[in-house]
Amino acid sequence: MLFLGTRYLFLGLTVLLCRKLHRFGVPVSLHLIEGIAHYRYFSNLVADESQDAFVEMTIFS
C-alpha cells in the first residue's frame, strides 16, 4: 500500500515502483491525494483525506 500526494518529490518513481511490484505479482495499491506532499495526510487528522487513509490502512493490515 503506497500513499502519496501530488506534490511528493518522487511521485514518478513511486508510480514506477507500484507498476513493478504489480508486474511481479505483489499485491499493491496506490493512493494518491491531491495537493499534498508525502506523509502530510497525517498533519490534519480530521481531514477527509486523512480519515480515508486511516480506513484504508486498517483494512490493509
PDB file with SEQRES, HELIX, SHEET and CRYST1 records, atoms N, CA, C and O in Angstrom:
SEQRES   1 A   61  MET LEU PHE LEU GLY THR ARG TYR LEU PHE LEU GLY LEU          
SEQRES   2 A   61  THR VAL LEU LEU CYS ARG LYS LEU HIS ARG PHE GLY VAL          
SEQRES   3 A   61  PRO VAL SER LEU HIS LEU ILE GLU GLY ILE ALA HIS TYR          
SEQRES   4 A   61  ARG TYR PHE SER ASN LEU VAL ALA ASP GLU SER GLN ASP          
SEQRES   5 A   61  ALA PHE VAL GLU MET THR ILE PHE SER                          
HELIX    1 AA1 LEU A   11  ARG A   23  1                                  13    
HELIX    2 AA2 ARG A   40  PHE A   42  5                                   3    
HELIX    3 AA3 ASP A   48  PHE A   60  1                                  13    
SHEET    1 AA1 2 LEU A   2  GLY A   5  0                                        
SHEET    2 AA1 2 LEU A  30  ILE A  33  1                                        
CRYST1    1.000    1.000    1.000  90.00  90.00  90.00 P 1           1          
ATOM      1  N   MET A   1       0.842  -1.153   0.000  1.00  0.00           N  
ATOM      2  CA  MET A   1       0.000   0.000   0.000  1.00  0.00           C  
ATOM      3  C   MET A   1       0.898   1.230   0.000  1.00  0.00           C  
ATOM      4  O   MET A   1       1.734   1.411   0.886  1.00  0.00           O  
ATOM      5  N   LEU A   2       0.712   2.055  -0.995  1.00  0.00           N  
ATOM      6  CA  LEU A   2       1.516   3.258  -1.133  1.00  0.00           C  
ATOM      7  C   LEU A   2       0.603   4.476  -1.074  1.00  0.00           C  
ATOM      8  O   LEU A   2      -0.345   4.580  -1.852  1.00  0.00           O  
ATOM      9  N   PHE A   3       0.882   5.391  -0.161  1.00  0.00           N  
ATOM     10  CA  PHE A   3       0.151   6.647  -0.049  1.00  0.00           C  
ATOM     11  C   PHE A   3       1.101   7.775  -0.392  1.00  0.00           C  
ATOM     12  O   PHE A   3       2.231   7.808   0.097  1.00  0.00           O  
ATOM     13  N   LEU A   4       0.663   8.682  -1.212  1.00  0.00           N  
ATOM     14  CA  LEU A   4       1.468   9.848  -1.511  1.00  0.00           C  
ATOM     15  C   LEU A   4       0.589  10.940  -2.068  1.00  0.00           C  
ATOM     16  O   LEU A   4      -0.552  10.702  -2.463  1.00  0.00           O  
ATOM     17  N   GLY A   5       1.134  12.137  -2.096  1.00  0.00           N  
ATOM     18  CA  GLY A   5       0.412  13.284  -2.624  1.00  0.00           C  
ATOM     19  C   GLY A   5       0.977  13.720  -3.957  1.00  0.00           C  
ATOM     20  O   GLY A   5       2.070  13.313  -4.352  1.00  0.00           O  
ATOM     21  N   THR A   6       0.214  14.557  -4.645  1.00  0.00           N  
ATOM     22  CA  THR A   6       0.642  15.014  -5.965  1.00  0.00           C  
ATOM     23  C   THR A   6       1.849  15.942  -5.901  1.00  0.00           C  
ATOM     24  O   THR A   6       2.469  16.210  -6.930  1.00  0.00           O  
ATOM     25  N   ARG A   7       2.193  16.436  -4.722  1.00  0.00           N  
ATOM     26  CA  ARG A   7       3.375  17.294  -4.576  1.00  0.00           C  
ATOM     27  C   ARG A   7       4.594  16.543  -4.043  1.00  0.00           C  
ATOM     28  O   ARG A   7       5.603  17.160  -3.701  1.00  0.00           O  
ATOM     29  N   TYR A   8       4.507  15.253  -3.974  1.00  0.00           N  
ATOM     30  CA  TYR A   8       5.623  14.440  -3.492  1.00  0.00           C  
ATOM     31  C   TYR A   8       6.745  14.465  -4.517  1.00  0.00           C  
ATOM     32  O   TYR A   8       6.502  14.284  -5.710  1.00  0.00           O  
ATOM     33  N   LEU A   9       7.947  14.683  -4.068  1.00  0.00           N  
ATOM     34  CA  LEU A   9       9.107  14.819  -4.942  1.00  0.00           C  
ATOM     35  C   LEU A   9       9.324  13.592  -5.819  1.00  0.00           C  
ATOM     36  O   LEU A   9       9.690  13.725  -6.986  1.00  0.00           O  
ATOM     37  N   PHE A  10       9.104  12.410  -5.276  1.00  0.00           N  
ATOM     38  CA  PHE A  10       9.373  11.180  -6.016  1.00  0.00           C  
ATOM     39  C   PHE A  10       8.090  10.505  -6.501  1.00  0.00           C  
ATOM     40  O   PHE A  10       7.992   9.278  -6.504  1.00  0.00           O  
ATOM     41  N   LEU A  11       7.123  11.299  -6.906  1.00  0.00           N  
ATOM     42  CA  LEU A  11       5.845  10.766  -7.381  1.00  0.00           C  
ATOM     43  C   LEU A  11       6.043   9.804  -8.547  1.00  0.00           C  
ATOM     44  O   LEU A  11       5.507   8.696  -8.533  1.00  0.00           O  
ATOM     45  N   GLY A  12       6.801  10.213  -9.546  1.00  0.00           N  
ATOM     46  CA  GLY A  12       7.030   9.363 -10.712  1.00  0.00           C  
ATOM     47  C   GLY A  12       7.711   8.054 -10.360  1.00  0.00           C  
ATOM     48  O   GLY A  12       7.335   6.999 -10.871  1.00  0.00           O  
ATOM     49  N   LEU A  13       8.702   8.115  -9.497  1.00  0.00           N  
ATOM     50  CA  LEU A  13       9.401   6.895  -9.090  1.00  0.00           C  
ATOM     51  C   LEU A  13       8.494   5.965  -8.285  1.00  0.00           C  
ATOM     52  O   LEU A  13       8.601   4.743  -8.387  1.00  0.00           O  
ATOM     53  N   THR A  14       7.616   6.541  -7.495  1.00  0.00           N  
ATOM     54  CA  THR A  14       6.692   5.717  -6.718  1.00  0.00           C  
ATOM     55  C   THR A  14       5.700   5.007  -7.630  1.00  0.00           C  
ATOM     56  O   THR A  14       5.350   3.852  -7.387  1.00  0.00           O  
ATOM     57  N   VAL A  15       5.249   5.685  -8.670  1.00  0.00           N  
ATOM     58  CA  VAL A  15       4.356   5.048  -9.645  1.00  0.00           C  
ATOM     59  C   VAL A  15       5.083   3.903 -10.346  1.00  0.00           C  
ATOM     60  O   VAL A  15       4.506   2.834 -10.540  1.00  0.00           O  
ATOM     61  N   LEU A  16       6.331   4.113 -10.725  1.00  0.00           N  
ATOM     62  CA  LEU A  16       7.115   3.038 -11.346  1.00  0.00           C  
ATOM     63  C   LEU A  16       7.294   1.860 -10.389  1.00  0.00           C  
ATOM     64  O   LEU A  16       7.200   0.706 -10.807  1.00  0.00           O  
ATOM     65  N   LEU A  17       7.547   2.135  -9.125  1.00  0.00           N  
ATOM     66  CA  LEU A  17       7.664   1.075  -8.122  1.00  0.00           C  
ATOM     67  C   LEU A  17       6.367   0.283  -8.027  1.00  0.00           C  
ATOM     68  O   LEU A  17       6.386  -0.947  -7.976  1.00  0.00           O  
ATOM     69  N   CYS A  18       5.259   0.978  -8.003  1.00  0.00           N  
ATOM     70  CA  CYS A  18       3.956   0.317  -7.929  1.00  0.00           C  
ATOM     71  C   CYS A  18       3.747  -0.595  -9.134  1.00  0.00           C  
ATOM     72  O   CYS A  18       3.276  -1.723  -8.985  1.00  0.00           O  
ATOM     73  N   ARG A  19       4.093  -0.119 -10.314  1.00  0.00           N  
ATOM     74  CA  ARG A  19       3.939  -0.928 -11.527  1.00  0.00           C  
ATOM     75  C   ARG A  19       4.823  -2.167 -11.490  1.00  0.00           C  
ATOM     76  O   ARG A  19       4.392  -3.253 -11.878  1.00  0.00           O  
ATOM     77  N   LYS A  20       6.062  -2.008 -11.023  1.00  0.00           N  
ATOM     78  CA  LYS A  20       6.970  -3.163 -10.955  1.00  0.00           C  
ATOM     79  C   LYS A  20       6.489  -4.189  -9.938  1.00  0.00           C  
ATOM     80  O   LYS A  20       6.522  -5.391 -10.204  1.00  0.00           O  
ATOM     81  N   LEU A  21       6.048  -3.728  -8.790  1.00  0.00           N  
ATOM     82  CA  LEU A  21       5.522  -4.650  -7.788  1.00  0.00           C  
ATOM     83  C   LEU A  21       4.329  -5.417  -8.346  1.00  0.00           C  
ATOM     84  O   LEU A  21       4.223  -6.630  -8.165  1.00  0.00           O  
ATOM     85  N   HIS A  22       3.441  -4.709  -9.019  1.00  0.00           N  
ATOM     86  CA  HIS A  22       2.267  -5.349  -9.620  1.00  0.00           C  
ATOM     87  C   HIS A  22       2.681  -6.369 -10.676  1.00  0.00           C  
ATOM     88  O   HIS A  22       2.106  -7.454 -10.758  1.00  0.00           O  
ATOM     89  N   ARG A  23       3.670  -6.018 -11.475  1.00  0.00           N  
ATOM     90  CA  ARG A  23       4.158  -6.911 -12.527  1.00  0.00           C  
ATOM     91  C   ARG A  23       4.706  -8.212 -11.951  1.00  0.00           C  
ATOM     92  O   ARG A  23       4.589  -9.263 -12.581  1.00  0.00           O  
ATOM     93  N   PHE A  24       5.301  -8.156 -10.765  1.00  0.00           N  
ATOM     94  CA  PHE A  24       5.864  -9.344 -10.130  1.00  0.00           C  
ATOM     95  C   PHE A  24       4.866 -10.055  -9.217  1.00  0.00           C  
ATOM     96  O   PHE A  24       5.238 -10.954  -8.463  1.00  0.00           O  
ATOM     97  N   GLY A  25       3.611  -9.651  -9.285  1.00  0.00           N  
ATOM     98  CA  GLY A  25       2.573 -10.349  -8.549  1.00  0.00           C  
ATOM     99  C   GLY A  25       2.401  -9.943  -7.099  1.00  0.00           C  
ATOM    100  O   GLY A  25       1.706 -10.618  -6.340  1.00  0.00           O  
ATOM    101  N   VAL A  26       3.023  -8.855  -6.713  1.00  0.00           N  
ATOM    102  CA  VAL A  26       2.892  -8.373  -5.338  1.00  0.00           C  
ATOM    103  C   VAL A  26       1.584  -7.587  -5.223  1.00  0.00           C  
ATOM    104  O   VAL A  26       1.343  -6.680  -6.020  1.00  0.00           O  
ATOM    105  N   PRO A  27       0.741  -7.917  -4.249  1.00  0.00           N  
ATOM    106  CA  PRO A  27      -0.482  -7.130  -4.084  1.00  0.00           C  
ATOM    107  C   PRO A  27      -0.128  -5.711  -3.639  1.00  0.00           C  
ATOM    108  O   PRO A  27       0.465  -5.517  -2.578  1.00  0.00           O  
ATOM    109  N   VAL A  28      -0.488  -4.743  -4.437  1.00  0.00           N  
ATOM    110  CA  VAL A  28      -0.124  -3.360  -4.160  1.00  0.00           C  
ATOM    111  C   VAL A  28      -1.289  -2.450  -4.535  1.00  0.00           C  
ATOM    112  O   VAL A  28      -2.035  -2.720  -5.476  1.00  0.00           O  
ATOM    113  N   SER A  29      -1.425  -1.375  -3.782  1.00  0.00           N  
ATOM    114  CA  SER A  29      -2.409  -0.357  -4.132  1.00  0.00           C  
ATOM    115  C   SER A  29      -1.748   1.006  -3.974  1.00  0.00           C  
ATOM    116  O   SER A  29      -0.957   1.230  -3.057  1.00  0.00           O  
ATOM    117  N   LEU A  30      -2.084   1.898  -4.875  1.00  0.00           N  
ATOM    118  CA  LEU A  30      -1.519   3.244  -4.885  1.00  0.00           C  
ATOM    119  C   LEU A  30      -2.636   4.227  -4.565  1.00  0.00           C  
ATOM    120  O   LEU A  30      -3.655   4.265  -5.254  1.00  0.00           O  
ATOM    121  N   HIS A  31      -2.442   5.018  -3.518  1.00  0.00           N  
ATOM    122  CA  HIS A  31      -3.428   6.009  -3.105  1.00  0.00           C  
ATOM    123  C   HIS A  31      -2.807   7.388  -3.277  1.00  0.00           C  
ATOM    124  O   HIS A  31      -1.824   7.721  -2.614  1.00  0.00           O  
ATOM    125  N   LEU A  32      -3.375   8.175  -4.155  1.00  0.00           N  
ATOM    126  CA  LEU A  32      -2.846   9.491  -4.487  1.00  0.00           C  
ATOM    127  C   LEU A  32      -3.788  10.555  -3.944  1.00  0.00           C  
ATOM    128  O   LEU A  32      -4.990  10.528  -4.209  1.00  0.00           O  
ATOM    129  N   ILE A  33      -3.234  11.490  -3.182  1.00  0.00           N  
ATOM    130  CA  ILE A  33      -4.024  12.559  -2.577  1.00  0.00           C  
ATOM    131  C   ILE A  33      -3.592  13.880  -3.205  1.00  0.00           C  
ATOM    132  O   ILE A  33      -2.404  14.200  -3.247  1.00  0.00           O  
ATOM    133  N   GLU A  34      -4.555  14.630  -3.683  1.00  0.00           N  
ATOM    134  CA  GLU A  34      -4.301  15.877  -4.398  1.00  0.00           C  
ATOM    135  C   GLU A  34      -3.715  16.955  -3.492  1.00  0.00           C  
ATOM    136  O   GLU A  34      -4.219  17.201  -2.396  1.00  0.00           O  
ATOM    137  N   GLY A  35      -2.646  17.596  -3.963  1.00  0.00           N  
ATOM    138  CA  GLY A  35      -2.137  18.811  -3.359  1.00  0.00           C  
ATOM    139  C   GLY A  35      -1.312  18.688  -2.099  1.00  0.00           C  
ATOM    140  O   GLY A  35      -1.049  19.702  -1.451  1.00  0.00           O  
ATOM    141  N   ILE A  36      -0.891  17.496  -1.720  1.00  0.00           N  
ATOM    142  CA  ILE A  36      -0.066  17.372  -0.517  1.00  0.00           C  
ATOM    143  C   ILE A  36       1.220  16.627  -0.843  1.00  0.00           C  
ATOM    144  O   ILE A  36       1.327  15.947  -1.864  1.00  0.00           O  
ATOM    145  N   ALA A  37       2.180  16.770   0.038  1.00  0.00           N  
ATOM    146  CA  ALA A  37       3.419  16.007  -0.091  1.00  0.00           C  
ATOM    147  C   ALA A  37       3.244  14.667   0.615  1.00  0.00           C  
ATOM    148  O   ALA A  37       2.226  14.418   1.261  1.00  0.00           O  
ATOM    149  N   HIS A  38       4.229  13.830   0.482  1.00  0.00           N  
ATOM    150  CA  HIS A  38       4.216  12.513   1.130  1.00  0.00           C  
ATOM    151  C   HIS A  38       4.067  12.674   2.640  1.00  0.00           C  
ATOM    152  O   HIS A  38       4.683  13.562   3.230  1.00  0.00           O  
ATOM    153  N   TYR A  39       3.285  11.857   3.249  1.00  0.00           N  
ATOM    154  CA  TYR A  39       3.016  11.758   4.685  1.00  0.00           C  
ATOM    155  C   TYR A  39       2.238  12.940   5.257  1.00  0.00           C  
ATOM    156  O   TYR A  39       1.901  12.899   6.440  1.00  0.00           O  
ATOM    157  N   ARG A  40       1.936  13.980   4.502  1.00  0.00           N  
ATOM    158  CA  ARG A  40       1.234  15.149   5.040  1.00  0.00           C  
ATOM    159  C   ARG A  40      -0.219  14.864   5.394  1.00  0.00           C  
ATOM    160  O   ARG A  40      -0.863  15.677   6.057  1.00  0.00           O  
ATOM    161  N   TYR A  41      -0.740  13.726   4.963  1.00  0.00           N  
ATOM    162  CA  TYR A  41      -2.107  13.393   5.355  1.00  0.00           C  
ATOM    163  C   TYR A  41      -2.185  13.145   6.857  1.00  0.00           C  
ATOM    164  O   TYR A  41      -3.282  13.081   7.413  1.00  0.00           O  
ATOM    165  N   PHE A  42      -1.042  13.003   7.523  1.00  0.00           N  
ATOM    166  CA  PHE A  42      -1.023  12.862   8.980  1.00  0.00           C  
ATOM    167  C   PHE A  42      -1.086  14.210   9.696  1.00  0.00           C  
ATOM    168  O   PHE A  42      -1.368  14.253  10.893  1.00  0.00           O  
ATOM    169  N   SER A  43      -0.830  15.304   8.992  1.00  0.00           N  
ATOM    170  CA  SER A  43      -0.735  16.604   9.661  1.00  0.00           C  
ATOM    171  C   SER A  43      -2.098  17.162  10.074  1.00  0.00           C  
ATOM    172  O   SER A  43      -2.172  17.974  10.996  1.00  0.00           O  
ATOM    173  N   ASN A  44      -3.168  16.743   9.414  1.00  0.00           N  
ATOM    174  CA  ASN A  44      -4.515  17.178   9.785  1.00  0.00           C  
ATOM    175  C   ASN A  44      -5.380  15.933   9.944  1.00  0.00           C  
ATOM    176  O   ASN A  44      -5.954  15.442   8.972  1.00  0.00           O  
ATOM    177  N   LEU A  45      -5.469  15.436  11.143  1.00  0.00           N  
ATOM    178  CA  LEU A  45      -6.102  14.142  11.389  1.00  0.00           C  
ATOM    179  C   LEU A  45      -7.608  14.128  11.173  1.00  0.00           C  
ATOM    180  O   LEU A  45      -8.208  13.056  11.089  1.00  0.00           O  
ATOM    181  N   VAL A  46      -8.227  15.299  11.082  1.00  0.00           N  
ATOM    182  CA  VAL A  46      -9.673  15.337  10.869  1.00  0.00           C  
ATOM    183  C   VAL A  46     -10.049  15.564   9.406  1.00  0.00           C  
ATOM    184  O   VAL A  46     -11.232  15.552   9.065  1.00  0.00           O  
ATOM    185  N   ALA A  47      -9.068  15.770   8.549  1.00  0.00           N  
ATOM    186  CA  ALA A  47      -9.351  15.978   7.123  1.00  0.00           C  
ATOM    187  C   ALA A  47      -9.903  14.696   6.509  1.00  0.00           C  
ATOM    188  O   ALA A  47      -9.548  13.593   6.925  1.00  0.00           O  
ATOM    189  N   ASP A  48     -10.765  14.852   5.529  1.00  0.00           N  
ATOM    190  CA  ASP A  48     -11.353  13.688   4.860  1.00  0.00           C  
ATOM    191  C   ASP A  48     -10.282  12.766   4.288  1.00  0.00           C  
ATOM    192  O   ASP A  48     -10.400  11.544   4.373  1.00  0.00           O  
ATOM    193  N   GLU A  49      -9.241  13.350   3.707  1.00  0.00           N  
ATOM    194  CA  GLU A  49      -8.168  12.548   3.129  1.00  0.00           C  
ATOM    195  C   GLU A  49      -7.460  11.716   4.190  1.00  0.00           C  
ATOM    196  O   GLU A  49      -7.121  10.556   3.956  1.00  0.00           O  
ATOM    197  N   SER A  50      -7.236  12.317   5.360  1.00  0.00           N  
ATOM    198  CA  SER A  50      -6.592  11.592   6.456  1.00  0.00           C  
ATOM    199  C   SER A  50      -7.467  10.448   6.932  1.00  0.00           C  
ATOM    200  O   SER A  50      -6.982   9.336   7.145  1.00  0.00           O  
ATOM    201  N   GLN A  51      -8.737  10.714   7.097  1.00  0.00           N  
ATOM    202  CA  GLN A  51      -9.658   9.671   7.539  1.00  0.00           C  
ATOM    203  C   GLN A  51      -9.707   8.525   6.536  1.00  0.00           C  
ATOM    204  O   GLN A  51      -9.698   7.357   6.925  1.00  0.00           O  
ATOM    205  N   ASP A  52      -9.759   8.855   5.238  1.00  0.00           N  
ATOM    206  CA  ASP A  52      -9.753   7.820   4.200  1.00  0.00           C  
ATOM    207  C   ASP A  52      -8.477   6.987   4.261  1.00  0.00           C  
ATOM    208  O   ASP A  52      -8.517   5.764   4.129  1.00  0.00           O  
ATOM    209  N   ALA A  53      -7.340   7.663   4.464  1.00  0.00           N  
ATOM    210  CA  ALA A  53      -6.061   6.953   4.532  1.00  0.00           C  
ATOM    211  C   ALA A  53      -6.040   5.986   5.715  1.00  0.00           C  
ATOM    212  O   ALA A  53      -5.587   4.850   5.578  1.00  0.00           O  
ATOM    213  N   PHE A  54      -6.523   6.426   6.863  1.00  0.00           N  
ATOM    214  CA  PHE A  54      -6.532   5.561   8.043  1.00  0.00           C  
ATOM    215  C   PHE A  54      -7.459   4.365   7.865  1.00  0.00           C  
ATOM    216  O   PHE A  54      -7.138   3.260   8.303  1.00  0.00           O  
ATOM    217  N   VAL A  55      -8.601   4.576   7.227  1.00  0.00           N  
ATOM    218  CA  VAL A  55      -9.520   3.464   6.962  1.00  0.00           C  
ATOM    219  C   VAL A  55      -8.853   2.446   6.050  1.00  0.00           C  
ATOM    220  O   VAL A  55      -8.915   1.244   6.308  1.00  0.00           O  
ATOM    221  N   GLU A  56      -8.212   2.922   4.982  1.00  0.00           N  
ATOM    222  CA  GLU A  56      -7.537   2.014   4.051  1.00  0.00           C  
ATOM    223  C   GLU A  56      -6.416   1.243   4.739  1.00  0.00           C  
ATOM    224  O   GLU A  56      -6.241   0.050   4.492  1.00  0.00           O  
ATOM    225  N   MET A  57      -5.651   1.924   5.608  1.00  0.00           N  
ATOM    226  CA  MET A  57      -4.566   1.250   6.318  1.00  0.00           C  
ATOM    227  C   MET A  57      -5.103   0.184   7.265  1.00  0.00           C  
ATOM    228  O   MET A  57      -4.502  -0.879   7.415  1.00  0.00           O  
ATOM    229  N   THR A  58      -6.227   0.467   7.899  1.00  0.00           N  
ATOM    230  CA  THR A  58      -6.841  -0.504   8.802  1.00  0.00           C  
ATOM    231  C   THR A  58      -7.306  -1.733   8.038  1.00  0.00           C  
ATOM    232  O   THR A  58      -7.109  -2.862   8.487  1.00  0.00           O  
ATOM    233  N   ILE A  59      -7.920  -1.515   6.889  1.00  0.00           N  
ATOM    234  CA  ILE A  59      -8.382  -2.628   6.058  1.00  0.00           C  
ATOM    235  C   ILE A  59      -7.197  -3.452   5.567  1.00  0.00           C  
ATOM    236  O   ILE A  59      -7.267  -4.680   5.532  1.00  0.00           O  
ATOM    237  N   PHE A  60      -6.116  -2.785   5.190  1.00  0.00           N  
ATOM    238  CA  PHE A  60      -4.938  -3.450   4.640  1.00  0.00           C  
ATOM    239  C   PHE A  60      -4.245  -4.323   5.674  1.00  0.00           C  
ATOM    240  O   PHE A  60      -3.757  -5.407   5.353  1.00  0.00           O  
ATOM    241  N   SER A  61      -4.201  -3.848   6.918  1.00  0.00           N  
ATOM    242  CA  SER A  61      -3.474  -4.587   7.955  1.00  0.00           C  
ATOM    243  C   SER A  61      -4.317  -5.668   8.507  1.00  0.00           C  
ATOM    244  O   SER A  61      -3.878  -6.402   9.393  1.00  0.00           O  
TER     245      SER A  61                                                      
END                                                                             
